[in-house]
């Protein structure tokens, strides 16, 4: 008998599109590494599953609020 378990995928189409839509300038303004975004974009373009580190997933989940905050501060 094999164990039954489900793994929740982190790489749905919404996340992939969000990653591809983020500009390097906005990402850097918020103090994040350009290399991290480059790697995320590379993985988002390929049609293979990928996972996200917890801190990166938190950034992506809060992306719109972070960008709005930076825009209003300028």
PyMOL Python script that loads the backbone (N, CA, C, O; Angstrom):
from pymol import cmd

cmd.read_pdbstr("""\
ATOM      1  N   UNK A   1       0.847  -1.179   0.000  1.00  0.00           N
ATOM      2  CA  UNK A   1       0.000   0.000   0.000  1.00  0.00           C
ATOM      3  C   UNK A   1       0.896   1.247   0.000  1.00  0.00           C
ATOM      4  O   UNK A   1       1.790   1.365   0.839  1.00  0.00           O
ATOM      5  N   UNK A   2       0.669   2.146  -0.906  1.00  0.00           N
ATOM      6  CA  UNK A   2       1.483   3.358  -0.971  1.00  0.00           C
ATOM      7  C   UNK A   2       0.768   4.518  -0.269  1.00  0.00           C
ATOM      8  O   UNK A   2      -0.462   4.570  -0.243  1.00  0.00           O
ATOM      9  N   UNK A   3       1.542   5.441   0.297  1.00  0.00           N
ATOM     10  CA  UNK A   3       0.920   6.573   0.986  1.00  0.00           C
ATOM     11  C   UNK A   3       0.228   7.508   0.000  1.00  0.00           C
ATOM     12  O   UNK A   3       0.678   7.681  -1.133  1.00  0.00           O
ATOM     13  N   UNK A   4      -0.847   8.092   0.439  1.00  0.00           N
ATOM     14  CA  UNK A   4      -1.588   9.031  -0.387  1.00  0.00           C
ATOM     15  C   UNK A   4      -1.339  10.430   0.166  1.00  0.00           C
ATOM     16  O   UNK A   4      -1.638  10.718   1.325  1.00  0.00           O
ATOM     17  N   UNK A   5      -0.798  11.276  -0.668  1.00  0.00           N
ATOM     18  CA  UNK A   5      -0.569  12.647  -0.244  1.00  0.00           C
ATOM     19  C   UNK A   5      -0.651  13.556  -1.463  1.00  0.00           C
ATOM     20  O   UNK A   5      -0.472  13.127  -2.603  1.00  0.00           O
ATOM     21  N   UNK A   6      -0.924  14.803  -1.187  1.00  0.00           N
ATOM     22  CA  UNK A   6      -0.998  15.794  -2.252  1.00  0.00           C
ATOM     23  C   UNK A   6       0.015  16.886  -1.969  1.00  0.00           C
ATOM     24  O   UNK A   6       0.201  17.299  -0.824  1.00  0.00           O
ATOM     25  N   UNK A   7       0.651  17.334  -2.996  1.00  0.00           N
ATOM     26  CA  UNK A   7       1.577  18.445  -2.874  1.00  0.00           C
ATOM     27  C   UNK A   7       0.930  19.646  -3.541  1.00  0.00           C
ATOM     28  O   UNK A   7       0.550  19.597  -4.711  1.00  0.00           O
ATOM     29  N   UNK A   8       0.812  20.722  -2.780  1.00  0.00           N
ATOM     30  CA  UNK A   8       0.223  21.934  -3.331  1.00  0.00           C
ATOM     31  C   UNK A   8       1.266  22.626  -4.203  1.00  0.00           C
ATOM     32  O   UNK A   8       2.351  22.965  -3.731  1.00  0.00           O
ATOM     33  N   UNK A   9       0.940  22.829  -5.448  1.00  0.00           N
ATOM     34  CA  UNK A   9       1.883  23.457  -6.372  1.00  0.00           C
ATOM     35  C   UNK A   9       1.938  24.957  -6.137  1.00  0.00           C
ATOM     36  O   UNK A   9       0.920  25.606  -5.898  1.00  0.00           O
ATOM     37  N   UNK A  10       3.139  25.486  -6.209  1.00  0.00           N
ATOM     38  CA  UNK A  10       3.341  26.917  -6.023  1.00  0.00           C
ATOM     39  C   UNK A  10       3.474  27.642  -7.355  1.00  0.00           C
ATOM     40  O   UNK A  10       3.538  28.871  -7.393  1.00  0.00           O
ATOM     41  N   UNK A  11       3.517  26.897  -8.428  1.00  0.00           N
ATOM     42  CA  UNK A  11       3.833  27.493  -9.726  1.00  0.00           C
ATOM     43  C   UNK A  11       2.623  27.574 -10.651  1.00  0.00           C
ATOM     44  O   UNK A  11       2.705  27.212 -11.825  1.00  0.00           O
ATOM     45  N   UNK A  12       1.513  28.045 -10.124  1.00  0.00           N
ATOM     46  CA  UNK A  12       0.329  28.161 -10.976  1.00  0.00           C
ATOM     47  C   UNK A  12       0.521  29.280 -12.001  1.00  0.00           C
ATOM     48  O   UNK A  12       1.485  30.041 -11.918  1.00  0.00           O
ATOM     49  N   UNK A  13      -0.378  29.377 -12.946  1.00  0.00           N
ATOM     50  CA  UNK A  13      -0.241  30.344 -14.034  1.00  0.00           C
ATOM     51  C   UNK A  13      -0.277  31.794 -13.541  1.00  0.00           C
ATOM     52  O   UNK A  13       0.374  32.655 -14.132  1.00  0.00           O
ATOM     53  N   UNK A  14      -1.013  32.075 -12.484  1.00  0.00           N
ATOM     54  CA  UNK A  14      -1.062  33.436 -11.948  1.00  0.00           C
ATOM     55  C   UNK A  14       0.305  33.862 -11.431  1.00  0.00           C
ATOM     56  O   UNK A  14       0.761  34.973 -11.701  1.00  0.00           O
ATOM     57  N   UNK A  15       0.953  32.976 -10.689  1.00  0.00           N
ATOM     58  CA  UNK A  15       2.284  33.278 -10.147  1.00  0.00           C
ATOM     59  C   UNK A  15       3.283  33.433 -11.282  1.00  0.00           C
ATOM     60  O   UNK A  15       4.102  34.352 -11.271  1.00  0.00           O
ATOM     61  N   UNK A  16       3.219  32.536 -12.263  1.00  0.00           N
ATOM     62  CA  UNK A  16       4.134  32.621 -13.404  1.00  0.00           C
ATOM     63  C   UNK A  16       3.970  33.970 -14.117  1.00  0.00           C
ATOM     64  O   UNK A  16       4.962  34.623 -14.440  1.00  0.00           O
ATOM     65  N   UNK A  17       2.729  34.385 -14.361  1.00  0.00           N
ATOM     66  CA  UNK A  17       2.492  35.648 -15.057  1.00  0.00           C
ATOM     67  C   UNK A  17       2.939  36.832 -14.212  1.00  0.00           C
ATOM     68  O   UNK A  17       3.502  37.789 -14.743  1.00  0.00           O
ATOM     69  N   UNK A  18       2.700  36.783 -12.912  1.00  0.00           N
ATOM     70  CA  UNK A  18       3.140  37.850 -12.020  1.00  0.00           C
ATOM     71  C   UNK A  18       4.650  38.004 -12.090  1.00  0.00           C
ATOM     72  O   UNK A  18       5.157  39.122 -12.189  1.00  0.00           O
ATOM     73  N   UNK A  19       5.369  36.896 -12.040  1.00  0.00           N
ATOM     74  CA  UNK A  19       6.830  36.925 -12.109  1.00  0.00           C
ATOM     75  C   UNK A  19       7.283  37.547 -13.427  1.00  0.00           C
ATOM     76  O   UNK A  19       8.182  38.388 -13.442  1.00  0.00           O
ATOM     77  N   UNK A  20       6.671  37.139 -14.520  1.00  0.00           N
ATOM     78  CA  UNK A  20       7.070  37.653 -15.826  1.00  0.00           C
ATOM     79  C   UNK A  20       6.749  39.138 -15.997  1.00  0.00           C
ATOM     80  O   UNK A  20       7.415  39.824 -16.772  1.00  0.00           O
ATOM     81  N   UNK A  21       5.740  39.641 -15.286  1.00  0.00           N
ATOM     82  CA  UNK A  21       5.332  41.043 -15.396  1.00  0.00           C
ATOM     83  C   UNK A  21       6.143  41.994 -14.520  1.00  0.00           C
ATOM     84  O   UNK A  21       6.090  43.207 -14.725  1.00  0.00           O
ATOM     85  N   UNK A  22       6.885  41.478 -13.560  1.00  0.00           N
ATOM     86  CA  UNK A  22       7.658  42.327 -12.650  1.00  0.00           C
ATOM     87  C   UNK A  22       8.850  42.911 -13.401  1.00  0.00           C
ATOM     88  O   UNK A  22       9.583  42.192 -14.080  1.00  0.00           O
ATOM     89  N   UNK A  23       9.031  44.213 -13.273  1.00  0.00           N
ATOM     90  CA  UNK A  23      10.189  44.843 -13.921  1.00  0.00           C
ATOM     91  C   UNK A  23      11.392  44.772 -12.974  1.00  0.00           C
ATOM     92  O   UNK A  23      11.248  44.761 -11.752  1.00  0.00           O
ATOM     93  N   UNK A  24      12.570  44.726 -13.579  1.00  0.00           N
ATOM     94  CA  UNK A  24      13.791  44.679 -12.778  1.00  0.00           C
ATOM     95  C   UNK A  24      13.955  45.950 -11.952  1.00  0.00           C
ATOM     96  O   UNK A  24      14.457  45.901 -10.829  1.00  0.00           O
ATOM     97  N   UNK A  25      13.534  47.091 -12.504  1.00  0.00           N
ATOM     98  CA  UNK A  25      13.667  48.367 -11.799  1.00  0.00           C
ATOM     99  C   UNK A  25      12.827  48.362 -10.523  1.00  0.00           C
ATOM    100  O   UNK A  25      13.317  48.737  -9.458  1.00  0.00           O
ATOM    101  N   UNK A  26      11.557  47.937 -10.625  1.00  0.00           N
ATOM    102  CA  UNK A  26      10.689  47.886  -9.442  1.00  0.00           C
ATOM    103  C   UNK A  26      11.260  46.924  -8.407  1.00  0.00           C
ATOM    104  O   UNK A  26      11.275  47.221  -7.212  1.00  0.00           O
ATOM    105  N   UNK A  27      11.725  45.776  -8.874  1.00  0.00           N
ATOM    106  CA  UNK A  27      12.267  44.749  -7.974  1.00  0.00           C
ATOM    107  C   UNK A  27      13.476  45.305  -7.213  1.00  0.00           C
ATOM    108  O   UNK A  27      13.592  45.112  -6.003  1.00  0.00           O
ATOM    109  N   UNK A  28      14.363  45.987  -7.917  1.00  0.00           N
ATOM    110  CA  UNK A  28      15.562  46.552  -7.287  1.00  0.00           C
ATOM    111  C   UNK A  28      15.218  47.704  -6.349  1.00  0.00           C
ATOM    112  O   UNK A  28      15.856  47.858  -5.308  1.00  0.00           O
ATOM    113  N   UNK A  29      14.206  48.528  -6.705  1.00  0.00           N
ATOM    114  CA  UNK A  29      13.788  49.634  -5.842  1.00  0.00           C
ATOM    115  C   UNK A  29      13.397  49.134  -4.462  1.00  0.00           C
ATOM    116  O   UNK A  29      13.610  49.814  -3.458  1.00  0.00           O
ATOM    117  N   UNK A  30      12.825  47.944  -4.424  1.00  0.00           N
ATOM    118  CA  UNK A  30      12.386  47.387  -3.154  1.00  0.00           C
ATOM    119  C   UNK A  30      13.519  46.658  -2.424  1.00  0.00           C
ATOM    120  O   UNK A  30      13.303  46.068  -1.365  1.00  0.00           O
ATOM    121  N   UNK A  31      14.719  46.702  -2.993  1.00  0.00           N
ATOM    122  CA  UNK A  31      15.883  46.149  -2.321  1.00  0.00           C
ATOM    123  C   UNK A  31      16.112  44.668  -2.542  1.00  0.00           C
ATOM    124  O   UNK A  31      16.854  44.039  -1.788  1.00  0.00           O
ATOM    125  N   UNK A  32      15.490  44.105  -3.556  1.00  0.00           N
ATOM    126  CA  UNK A  32      15.642  42.676  -3.812  1.00  0.00           C
ATOM    127  C   UNK A  32      16.698  42.449  -4.887  1.00  0.00           C
ATOM    128  O   UNK A  32      16.991  43.343  -5.681  1.00  0.00           O
ATOM    129  N   UNK A  33      17.254  41.274  -4.904  1.00  0.00           N
ATOM    130  CA  UNK A  33      18.333  40.934  -5.815  1.00  0.00           C
ATOM    131  C   UNK A  33      17.849  40.745  -7.247  1.00  0.00           C
ATOM    132  O   UNK A  33      16.862  40.055  -7.503  1.00  0.00           O
ATOM    133  N   UNK A  34      18.576  41.380  -8.184  1.00  0.00           N
ATOM    134  CA  UNK A  34      18.265  41.231  -9.603  1.00  0.00           C
ATOM    135  C   UNK A  34      18.437  39.776 -10.031  1.00  0.00           C
ATOM    136  O   UNK A  34      17.672  39.274 -10.854  1.00  0.00           O
ATOM    137  N   UNK A  35      19.439  39.102  -9.475  1.00  0.00           N
ATOM    138  CA  UNK A  35      19.695  37.700  -9.806  1.00  0.00           C
ATOM    139  C   UNK A  35      18.537  36.795  -9.421  1.00  0.00           C
ATOM    140  O   UNK A  35      18.221  35.845 -10.136  1.00  0.00           O
ATOM    141  N   UNK A  36      17.907  37.090  -8.294  1.00  0.00           N
ATOM    142  CA  UNK A  36      16.760  36.290  -7.855  1.00  0.00           C
ATOM    143  C   UNK A  36      15.623  36.419  -8.853  1.00  0.00           C
ATOM    144  O   UNK A  36      15.009  35.421  -9.230  1.00  0.00           O
ATOM    145  N   UNK A  37      15.337  37.646  -9.286  1.00  0.00           N
ATOM    146  CA  UNK A  37      14.262  37.847 -10.252  1.00  0.00           C
ATOM    147  C   UNK A  37      14.608  37.204 -11.591  1.00  0.00           C
ATOM    148  O   UNK A  37      13.744  36.619 -12.244  1.00  0.00           O
ATOM    149  N   UNK A  38      15.851  37.311 -11.993  1.00  0.00           N
ATOM    150  CA  UNK A  38      16.278  36.688 -13.254  1.00  0.00           C
ATOM    151  C   UNK A  38      16.028  35.184 -13.211  1.00  0.00           C
ATOM    152  O   UNK A  38      15.507  34.610 -14.168  1.00  0.00           O
ATOM    153  N   UNK A  39      16.398  34.551 -12.108  1.00  0.00           N
ATOM    154  CA  UNK A  39      16.195  33.108 -11.958  1.00  0.00           C
ATOM    155  C   UNK A  39      14.708  32.767 -11.942  1.00  0.00           C
ATOM    156  O   UNK A  39      14.292  31.785 -12.557  1.00  0.00           O
ATOM    157  N   UNK A  40      13.904  33.567 -11.244  1.00  0.00           N
ATOM    158  CA  UNK A  40      12.461  33.337 -11.207  1.00  0.00           C
ATOM    159  C   UNK A  40      11.854  33.433 -12.606  1.00  0.00           C
ATOM    160  O   UNK A  40      11.032  32.601 -12.988  1.00  0.00           O
ATOM    161  N   UNK A  41      12.261  34.445 -13.364  1.00  0.00           N
ATOM    162  CA  UNK A  41      11.730  34.619 -14.720  1.00  0.00           C
ATOM    163  C   UNK A  41      12.141  33.453 -15.614  1.00  0.00           C
ATOM    164  O   UNK A  41      11.343  32.974 -16.420  1.00  0.00           O
ATOM    165  N   UNK A  42      13.372  33.003 -15.473  1.00  0.00           N
ATOM    166  CA  UNK A  42      13.845  31.878 -16.281  1.00  0.00           C
ATOM    167  C   UNK A  42      13.007  30.638 -16.008  1.00  0.00           C
ATOM    168  O   UNK A  42      12.609  29.936 -16.938  1.00  0.00           O
ATOM    169  N   UNK A  43      12.740  30.367 -14.733  1.00  0.00           N
ATOM    170  CA  UNK A  43      11.947  29.192 -14.372  1.00  0.00           C
ATOM    171  C   UNK A  43      10.473  29.355 -14.748  1.00  0.00           C
ATOM    172  O   UNK A  43       9.808  28.369 -15.066  1.00  0.00           O
ATOM    173  N   UNK A  44       9.957  30.585 -14.715  1.00  0.00           N
ATOM    174  CA  UNK A  44       8.547  30.817 -15.037  1.00  0.00           C
ATOM    175  C   UNK A  44       8.269  30.632 -16.528  1.00  0.00           C
ATOM    176  O   UNK A  44       7.153  30.280 -16.911  1.00  0.00           O
ATOM    177  N   UNK A  45       9.276  30.868 -17.369  1.00  0.00           N
ATOM    178  CA  UNK A  45       9.087  30.721 -18.819  1.00  0.00           C
ATOM    179  C   UNK A  45       9.001  29.261 -19.251  1.00  0.00           C
ATOM    180  O   UNK A  45       8.353  28.944 -20.249  1.00  0.00           O
ATOM    181  N   UNK A  46       9.645  28.380 -18.512  1.00  0.00           N
ATOM    182  CA  UNK A  46       9.687  26.959 -18.865  1.00  0.00           C
ATOM    183  C   UNK A  46       8.443  26.284 -18.312  1.00  0.00           C
ATOM    184  O   UNK A  46       7.966  26.632 -17.232  1.00  0.00           O
ATOM    185  N   UNK A  47       7.927  25.332 -19.046  1.00  0.00           N
ATOM    186  CA  UNK A  47       6.695  24.661 -18.616  1.00  0.00           C
ATOM    187  C   UNK A  47       6.990  23.460 -17.724  1.00  0.00           C
ATOM    188  O   UNK A  47       6.464  22.369 -17.944  1.00  0.00           O
ATOM    189  N   UNK A  48       7.834  23.668 -16.717  1.00  0.00           N
ATOM    190  CA  UNK A  48       8.144  22.625 -15.746  1.00  0.00           C
ATOM    191  C   UNK A  48       7.769  23.144 -14.361  1.00  0.00           C
ATOM    192  O   UNK A  48       7.830  24.349 -14.121  1.00  0.00           O
ATOM    193  N   UNK A  49       7.384  22.264 -13.456  1.00  0.00           N
ATOM    194  CA  UNK A  49       7.070  22.710 -12.100  1.00  0.00           C
ATOM    195  C   UNK A  49       8.306  23.287 -11.412  1.00  0.00           C
ATOM    196  O   UNK A  49       9.427  22.840 -11.652  1.00  0.00           O
ATOM    197  N   UNK A  50       8.091  24.269 -10.567  1.00  0.00           N
ATOM    198  CA  UNK A  50       9.185  24.790  -9.749  1.00  0.00           C
ATOM    199  C   UNK A  50       8.638  25.202  -8.400  1.00  0.00           C
ATOM    200  O   UNK A  50       7.435  25.406  -8.238  1.00  0.00           O
ATOM    201  N   UNK A  51       9.524  25.322  -7.440  1.00  0.00           N
ATOM    202  CA  UNK A  51       9.100  25.735  -6.108  1.00  0.00           C
ATOM    203  C   UNK A  51       9.714  27.090  -5.792  1.00  0.00           C
ATOM    204  O   UNK A  51      10.652  27.533  -6.454  1.00  0.00           O
ATOM    205  N   UNK A  52       9.178  27.729  -4.785  1.00  0.00           N
ATOM    206  CA  UNK A  52       9.643  29.037  -4.360  1.00  0.00           C
ATOM    207  C   UNK A  52      10.095  28.965  -2.910  1.00  0.00           C
ATOM    208  O   UNK A  52       9.468  28.295  -2.090  1.00  0.00           O
ATOM    209  N   UNK A  53      11.172  29.650  -2.601  1.00  0.00           N
ATOM    210  CA  UNK A  53      11.566  29.773  -1.200  1.00  0.00           C
ATOM    211  C   UNK A  53      10.483  30.563  -0.474  1.00  0.00           C
ATOM    212  O   UNK A  53       9.765  31.361  -1.078  1.00  0.00           O
ATOM    213  N   UNK A  54      10.380  30.331   0.814  1.00  0.00           N
ATOM    214  CA  UNK A  54       9.314  30.970   1.591  1.00  0.00           C
ATOM    215  C   UNK A  54       9.391  32.497   1.506  1.00  0.00           C
ATOM    216  O   UNK A  54       8.369  33.155   1.315  1.00  0.00           O
ATOM    217  N   UNK A  55      10.588  33.063   1.645  1.00  0.00           N
ATOM    218  CA  UNK A  55      10.705  34.528   1.629  1.00  0.00           C
ATOM    219  C   UNK A  55      10.382  35.104   0.248  1.00  0.00           C
ATOM    220  O   UNK A  55       9.857  36.214   0.159  1.00  0.00           O
ATOM    221  N   UNK A  56      10.680  34.385  -0.813  1.00  0.00           N
ATOM    222  CA  UNK A  56      10.349  34.850  -2.156  1.00  0.00           C
ATOM    223  C   UNK A  56       8.851  34.761  -2.380  1.00  0.00           C
ATOM    224  O   UNK A  56       8.256  35.660  -2.974  1.00  0.00           O
ATOM    225  N   UNK A  57       8.237  33.684  -1.910  1.00  0.00           N
ATOM    226  CA  UNK A  57       6.787  33.539  -2.057  1.00  0.00           C
ATOM    227  C   UNK A  57       6.063  34.639  -1.288  1.00  0.00           C
ATOM    228  O   UNK A  57       5.048  35.150  -1.762  1.00  0.00           O
ATOM    229  N   UNK A  58       6.563  35.014  -0.113  1.00  0.00           N
ATOM    230  CA  UNK A  58       5.952  36.094   0.653  1.00  0.00           C
ATOM    231  C   UNK A  58       6.038  37.419  -0.111  1.00  0.00           C
ATOM    232  O   UNK A  58       5.083  38.196  -0.116  1.00  0.00           O
ATOM    233  N   UNK A  59       7.183  37.677  -0.757  1.00  0.00           N
ATOM    234  CA  UNK A  59       7.334  38.895  -1.560  1.00  0.00           C
ATOM    235  C   UNK A  59       6.337  38.925  -2.707  1.00  0.00           C
ATOM    236  O   UNK A  59       5.708  39.950  -2.971  1.00  0.00           O
ATOM    237  N   UNK A  60       6.200  37.803  -3.381  1.00  0.00           N
ATOM    238  CA  UNK A  60       5.279  37.744  -4.516  1.00  0.00           C
ATOM    239  C   UNK A  60       3.834  37.916  -4.067  1.00  0.00           C
ATOM    240  O   UNK A  60       3.041  38.565  -4.750  1.00  0.00           O
ATOM    241  N   UNK A  61       3.489  37.335  -2.918  1.00  0.00           N
ATOM    242  CA  UNK A  61       2.120  37.465  -2.399  1.00  0.00           C
ATOM    243  C   UNK A  61       1.806  38.911  -2.029  1.00  0.00           C
ATOM    244  O   UNK A  61       0.651  39.331  -2.106  1.00  0.00           O
ATOM    245  N   UNK A  62       2.820  39.674  -1.628  1.00  0.00           N
ATOM    246  CA  UNK A  62       2.613  41.059  -1.207  1.00  0.00           C
ATOM    247  C   UNK A  62       3.056  42.058  -2.274  1.00  0.00           C
ATOM    248  O   UNK A  62       3.129  43.256  -2.001  1.00  0.00           O
ATOM    249  N   UNK A  63       3.350  41.586  -3.474  1.00  0.00           N
ATOM    250  CA  UNK A  63       3.955  42.433  -4.501  1.00  0.00           C
ATOM    251  C   UNK A  63       3.172  43.708  -4.782  1.00  0.00           C
ATOM    252  O   UNK A  63       3.755  44.792  -4.788  1.00  0.00           O
ATOM    253  N   UNK A  64       1.882  43.606  -5.011  1.00  0.00           N
ATOM    254  CA  UNK A  64       1.092  44.790  -5.363  1.00  0.00           C
ATOM    255  C   UNK A  64       1.117  45.832  -4.257  1.00  0.00           C
ATOM    256  O   UNK A  64       1.222  47.026  -4.539  1.00  0.00           O
ATOM    257  N   UNK A  65       1.021  45.400  -2.997  1.00  0.00           N
ATOM    258  CA  UNK A  65       1.059  46.350  -1.885  1.00  0.00           C
ATOM    259  C   UNK A  65       2.435  47.011  -1.789  1.00  0.00           C
ATOM    260  O   UNK A  65       2.528  48.208  -1.515  1.00  0.00           O
ATOM    261  N   UNK A  66       3.501  46.243  -2.013  1.00  0.00           N
ATOM    262  CA  UNK A  66       4.855  46.797  -1.938  1.00  0.00           C
ATOM    263  C   UNK A  66       5.081  47.839  -3.032  1.00  0.00           C
ATOM    264  O   UNK A  66       5.661  48.893  -2.771  1.00  0.00           O
ATOM    265  N   UNK A  67       4.633  47.556  -4.241  1.00  0.00           N
ATOM    266  CA  UNK A  67       4.823  48.482  -5.360  1.00  0.00           C
ATOM    267  C   UNK A  67       4.020  49.754  -5.131  1.00  0.00           C
ATOM    268  O   UNK A  67       4.516  50.855  -5.370  1.00  0.00           O
ATOM    269  N   UNK A  68       2.787  49.610  -4.671  1.00  0.00           N
ATOM    270  CA  UNK A  68       1.952  50.786  -4.404  1.00  0.00           C
ATOM    271  C   UNK A  68       2.588  51.667  -3.348  1.00  0.00           C
ATOM    272  O   UNK A  68       2.570  52.893  -3.467  1.00  0.00           O
ATOM    273  N   UNK A  69       3.153  51.053  -2.311  1.00  0.00           N
ATOM    274  CA  UNK A  69       3.780  51.800  -1.216  1.00  0.00           C
ATOM    275  C   UNK A  69       4.978  52.598  -1.731  1.00  0.00           C
ATOM    276  O   UNK A  69       5.140  53.767  -1.380  1.00  0.00           O
ATOM    277  N   UNK A  70       5.806  51.984  -2.550  1.00  0.00           N
ATOM    278  CA  UNK A  70       6.968  52.681  -3.117  1.00  0.00           C
ATOM    279  C   UNK A  70       6.523  53.822  -4.011  1.00  0.00           C
ATOM    280  O   UNK A  70       7.106  54.905  -3.966  1.00  0.00           O
ATOM    281  N   UNK A  71       5.504  53.596  -4.820  1.00  0.00           N
ATOM    282  CA  UNK A  71       5.010  54.630  -5.731  1.00  0.00           C
ATOM    283  C   UNK A  71       4.454  55.831  -4.977  1.00  0.00           C
ATOM    284  O   UNK A  71       4.644  56.965  -5.415  1.00  0.00           O
ATOM    285  N   UNK A  72       3.777  55.615  -3.866  1.00  0.00           N
ATOM    286  CA  UNK A  72       3.198  56.727  -3.107  1.00  0.00           C
ATOM    287  C   UNK A  72       4.263  57.455  -2.288  1.00  0.00           C
ATOM    288  O   UNK A  72       4.089  58.628  -1.957  1.00  0.00           O
ATOM    289  N   UNK A  73       5.363  56.775  -1.956  1.00  0.00           N
ATOM    290  CA  UNK A  73       6.432  57.405  -1.193  1.00  0.00           C
ATOM    291  C   UNK A  73       7.271  58.345  -2.053  1.00  0.00           C
ATOM    292  O   UNK A  73       7.948  59.221  -1.514  1.00  0.00           O
ATOM    293  N   UNK A  74       7.244  58.190  -3.352  1.00  0.00           N
ATOM    294  CA  UNK A  74       8.077  59.026  -4.239  1.00  0.00           C
ATOM    295  C   UNK A  74       7.435  60.326  -4.574  1.00  0.00           C
ATOM    296  O   UNK A  74       8.013  61.130  -5.306  1.00  0.00           O
TER     297      UNK A  74
END
""", "prot")
cmd.dss("prot")
cmd.show_as("cartoon", "prot")
cmd.util.cbc("prot")
cmd.orient("prot")
